[in-house]
Amino acid sequence: MSYFTGFTRRAAVLAAAAVMFAAPAKAAGYPERPVMLVVAFTPGGPSDVLSRIVGKKMEELLGVPFIIENRPGAGGNIAADYVAKAQPDGYTILMGNNSILATNEALYKKISYNPQKDFLPITLVGTQANILVVNNDVKAKTVMELIALCKAAPGKLNFASSGHGAAAHLSGELFKTMAGVDIVHVPYKGAAPALQDVIGGREEMMFATAASVVGQIEGGQVRALAVTTLKRTSVLPNIPTMDEAGVKGFDASTWHGLVAPTGTPPDVTKKLHGAAIKALEDPGVKASLAKLGVDIVGGTPEEFGAYIKAEIPKWTAIVKASGATMD
């Protein structure tokens, strides 16, 4: 064998090795190291707690640590940008939600990622119903009675929210549009102070996540009129949906779902999807998520992708109608 022939063969072997190590991880060896699950909100909040519950079970199923990385700020845009630009190898994934994947593109003047092009859906983890609650002095006992009150005094009744562009705000805007009422949005710096002012009678109503308001409902501090999902929530099964209460087709849930950067190999996302579904079927996970007011969904990546695609135009229209914008 000549020197040049040997050199050529060695060069070919080295080139093949370089390609092998440069290629994205394949499922046969995946996962071989810890997976970072990025959460767009602060520790202790619903997204964080949900992610830790699901991540812990996926850790057990896949045999590697799932490290929760909190990257709060800009309504989830900081975390989304980080994951969108991460290596698409399955070792950095995001717990996305309706803000990141459906509303922020319309709400913010500029975001540095494309919610449809930069992420691959893995599964819709679950939904959290928002509850329409009113101060106990409000005479309405049903949604239709509340609508009648609002129409009798246009611009006189207020609805509180946890802030401009938040799910609670946009739920109220959807209610205004679908019910044909004129109510005034009063934003607060968080759900807790908003709820306290509804309890105290400074505001008439608000849409609050089930987990944040179930105690006050059961304690009689506020009156629940309806849940915003199309199906009743397991947390408050006796409360009718907005659809059942007369506002047909009303759906304004807060939802959470796993996504990976675009370019992540299909066999890797398949492993992540399989582990996520098994995690959501675990009795302990089900019980823990139920305490958070989460109704588990699961489903295929294709179903989650279709869900996101349907949510974007609906909330884009609501954001534009509300006039809400964020820098």
N, C-alpha and C positions, 0 to 999 in steps of 0.2 A: 504493500500500500504506500503510495507516495505521500510526501509531506502535505501537499496541497489537498489530497483527498481526505486525509485525516483531519486537517484543519477545517475543511468544509463540513465534515460530519460533526466535529465538536461545535462548530458555529451553529449548526442546525439544532443540536441538542440544547445549547444555551438559549437560542431563540425560542424554542418550544417551551423551555422552562420559564422564560420571561413572560410569555403569553399566559401560561398557566397561572402564575402568581399574580398577574395583572387582572385576570378575569374575575368577575364577581363571584362570590361564594356560591357553591352549589349545595343542594339539599343533602347530598350524601354525607358531607362533613359538617353540615349546619345543624345547630350552632356549636361552635367550638370555643367560644368565649362569651363574656357577659353581653347582654342586650340592653341598650339604653332606651328606656321608654320615657319620652319627653312629654311633660305636662305643661300646659300653657298658663297655669294659674298657681297661686301660692299654696304652700303646704297647709293641709287641714281643710281646704275647701272641697266641695263635692267632686270636682274633676280629679283632684289629687287622691282623695280617699278611694274613689272608684278605681282609679288606675292602680293603686297599691293592692287592692283586693284581687283584681283580675291578674295583675302582673305577678303576684305571689303564686297563684295557682299555675300560671303559664311557666313560671320558674321551675316548679315541681315537675311539670309535664315534660319540659324540654331539657331539664338537667343542667341549666346554667343560670347564674343570677340575672334577674331583671332589675336593673338599677333605675330608680325614678329620678329623673333630672327635671327639676322645676325651673322653667324659664318664663316667668310672668312678665306681663307688660303689653301695652298697645292692643288690648282686647284679644290677645292670643297671637298677634302677628309676629312677635319676636320668636316665639317657639316655632311657629310655622315656617318662617324664613330659615331658621337653623336646620330643621329637618329637610326642607326642600333642597338645601345645598349640601346635605350630608352624603357620604358615600352610599350608593344604593346596593348595599350588601346584606341587608336584614339585621344589622347590628344597631341601627338607629331608627326607631319608629315613633309615631306621634299618636297621642290620644286626642284626636280631633273632635270638634263639636260644631254645632250649628253656626256659631259666630265665625270660626276660622274657615269653614268649608262652604258656607252659604250666604252670610250677610256682610262680612267685612269688606268684600270687594266693592259693594255698593255704598257701604257706610263711610269708609275711609277715602280720603282724596287720592291716596296712593298707597299701594302695598307692593312688596317686593317679591311676591310669589303669585302663581296662578293656581287657585284651588282645584281646578279640574286637570290641568296639565302636569302639575308638579308632584302629584300624589297618586299612589295606587291604593284603592280601597281594599281593606282586609275583611272587616266585618262591622256592622252596626251593633255596638254593644248593647245599648238600651236607650230608652227615653225616660225623661222625668217630666211628669205633668206639671204645668203651672195651674194654680187654683185661683179662680176669681173670688176674692173675698171682699166683703163690705163691712164698714163700721156698724156696730149693733144698732145705732140710732137711725140708719138708713131704712126707710119703710119697706123697701123691696125685699120680698122673700124668694123671688125667682128671677131668672135672667130676663124674662119678658117684662116683668114688673119694673126691673131696673132700667130697661130700655125705654119704657114708658115715662119713667121719671126723668131720664136724660132728655127725652124729646120735649117734655113739658117745660124744661128749663135749660135750653141750649147754652152751652158755655159756662154754666154755673157749677157743675159738679167736676171734681178733680179726680185724677187717678195718679197715684204715686208709683215710682219705679226706682230700681237700684241704680239708674243712671241712663244718660242718652245712649241709645243704641243697644242697650241690654235687652235680654229676652223679655223681661217684664215690660219694658217700654214698647217693644215691637208687638207684643201680644195686645197691648192696649190700642196701638195704632190699627192692628188688624180688626179688633173689635169695633173701633170707630167706623172703619170702612164697611165691614160686613153688616153691622147693625144700623148704620146710617145715623150715628149720634155725634153730637158735638160735646166732647169732654176735654178738659184741660190737663195736659201732662205736667207733672211736678217731679223733676228728677232729684234723687238723693244720692249721697255718696255711700251706697251700699243698701242691701235689702233690709237689714235690721232696723236702721233709723226710719226707713220708709214704712215698714210694718208698724213700728211704734206710733207713728203719726196717724196711721189708719185706725189703730186701736184707740188712740186718744181723741179721734174725731176731727183732727185738723185736715185730713183728706178723707174722701168718701170710700175709695176703693183702690185695689191694686191687684195685679196678677203676681202671685208669689209661688216659688217652687214648693212642691208638696213637702219636701223635707224641712224647709224653713218655717212652714206655717202650720203643720199638722198639730203641734202641741197647742197652739193658740186656738185652733178650731175646736179641738177636743176640750179645751179649757173654757170655751164659751167667750173668748175675748173678741173674736171676729166671727162673722157668719159666712160660710162657704156656699156659693151659688152654683158653681160648675167647675169642671176640670177642662183643660184646653186640648186634651188629646181626643182622638176619634173613638178610642176605647176607654172605659173606666179604668182608673188606676187601682192596683191592688192595695195601695196604702189607705185609700179612702173609697172603698167599693160602693158605698151608699150615695156618693155624690154624683149627680148626672154629668154627662159630657155637655159641652156647649151645643153640640149638634142635637143631642136629645132635648136640651132646654129650649131649642127653637132657632138657634143660629146655625143653619144647616151647612155642613162641610167645614166648620171651624176647626182648625188644627194648628196649634202653636206650641209644640212640645220643645223642651230642651233635650238635645240628643248628643250622644257620645259615641265615637267610633274610631277604630284603629286604622291608620293608614301608614304606608311606607313610601319612601321617595320613589318617583318614577325611575324605572331602570332596574329596580330590584328583580332578580330572576324569578320566574314563575314558580319554580320548585321551592324556592325559599319562602315566598308569600304563601304557598300552599301549606307548608309546615306551620307557619305562623297562624294561618286561618284555622287549621286543624286543632292546634293547641288552644286558641281562643274559644272555639266552639265547645271543646271539652271542658274548659274552665267555666264557661257560662252554664254548662249542664250540671256542674258540681253542686250538691245540696247546700254546702256551706257558703259557697259564693252566692247562690240564689238568696239565701237568708240574709247575708250581709248587704247585698245590693237592695233588697226589699226595704231594709231599715233606712236606706238613703232615699227611698221613694223612687227607685229605678225599676222600670218594667223592662225586663230583658227581652231583646229581640233576636240577636244572632243573625243567621242568614249568610248567603254567599257574597263574595266580593262583587259580583255582577248586580245583585239586588241592592247592595249598599251604594254602588255607583249610580244606579238608576234613581235611588232615593235622593242622593245629593243633587243630581241633575234636575230633579223636579223641585227641590227646595230653593234653588238659586233664583229662578225668575219670580217665584212667589214673593220672596223676601226682598228682592230688588225693587219690585213694584211698591211694597209697603214702605221701604226706606225712602224712596223717592217721594211718595205721597206725604210722608211725615215731615220731610225737609231736614231730617237729622243728618248731620255730617260730623266727621271726626278728622282731626289733622293727622 
